[in-house]
Amino acid sequence: MDLNISALSIGANSINTNNTVGLAMVKKSMEAMEQSGDNMKKMMEASVNPNVGQKIDYSV
């Protein structure tokens, strides 16, 4: 059985780098989704008009 310490080290470092990149991508995605949710909330709050639907105009 031949153990190559440098190859193991490089492999472990590669896994660590992949995990770091993946975590950064998930963090960015979560930030974008949070911002999108905040924008949606602002749009919904701006669209509320309590006077709409209070009176009906009609003629006979």
Number of C-alpha atoms within 10 A of each C-alpha: 3 4 7 8 9 9 10 11 11 11 12 12 12 12 12 12 12 12 12 12 12 12 12 12 12 12 12 12 12 12 12 12 12 12 12 12 12 12 12 12 12 11 11 10 10 9 9 9 8 7 7 8 7 6 7 6 4 5 3 2
